[in-house]
Structure formats: C-alpha cells, structure tokens
C-alpha cells in the first residue's frame, strides 16, 4: 500500500514539474471563490458576480461561465472581464 502511494506521489510530482505557475494556480483554483467583473469600453463596471467555485473559459471564445453564488444559476459572460480569486 505504501509503495503504491509513493509511486502515485512521484507520478503526480513529475507531472506538475512541467507546469507553469499559472497552470499550478489553475489546478489549485477548484473550489475557490471568485469575483467576476464585467467592464464597459469606457472602464465603468457593468456588473459584478461572485462564483461558488471554478470560473471556466469558453473554448474558441472570449466568454466565461460560472455558477452565481447569489442565485445558484449558471452565468455566461463575454467582453472585458476580470476574474479575481477571493480566497
């Protein structure tokens, strides 16, 4: 049992060795809370949300999606978006 745990740990460590700091932060972001802010072209805030967990990017798009902590509903947003990790 200890040998299999050691082998699994070594595999995980070697897999993470090639990751950049951003990759490692993204892996560690699961379950964290985030604040998502949508900005207008003039820099004013259009709307802000808090997520219950992971904020994900749409593939082949500038969009983002997440679960809104206030409503429990899925939100999809695109444009000038800033995502800040709160915890």
N, C-alpha and C positions, 0 to 999 in steps of 0.2 A: 504494500500500500504506500509506504513512504517513498519507495523507488518511483512509483508512477506519479506521485505528487511532485517529486523532484524533476522528473522528465517533463511534465506539463509546465512547471515553472520555468525551466530552461527554454522550452519552445516559446512560451509567451514572452520571455525576456528578449530572446533573439528576434522575435517578430517586431517588438517595439523598438529595437535598437535602430532600425532604419527609418523610424518615424520622425518627422519634424516636430518642433514644439507645438505647432498648430494642430497637427494630427493627434498628438497626445492630449491636448486640451479638448479637442472634439470628442475623443473617446471618453474622457472624463466628464463631459457635459451631460451625459444621460442622467435624467432625474433632477438636474439643477433647475432653478427658476431663472427666467429671463424677462427683461423688459424690452419690448419691441416698439420702436418709434418710427412713424411714417412722416416724412417731411415733404413740404411743398417745394416748388422750384425756387421760391424766394427765401427758403430756410425756416419758414414757420412750421410749427408742429401741426399736422392734420389730426393725428390720433395716436394714442399710446395704448398698449396692452401689456398684460403680464401673462406669461405662459405657465402651465402646470408642469412642464417638462421640456423635452427636447424641441428645439426650433429647427426645422429642416428646410433645405433649399429645394426648389423645383428643378428637376433635371431639364436642361436645354431652355432655361428661362431665367429671368431676374426675380422670380417670385419666391416667396417663403410661405411656409404653413406651420401651424401650431395650434394647440388647444388653449383657448382663452380661459384663464383662471376664474374670471368673474362669471362667465356664462356657461362654461363647460362645453362650448361649441368650437368646432373647427373653424379657424380663420385662415384665409389665403390672401396674401397681400403682395403687391409688387410696386416698384418705384424706388424712391430714395428711402431706404430702410436701414436703421441702425439697430443691431441686436446686442444688448449688454447683459452679461451674466451677473445675477444679483448675489448668488451665494457660492 
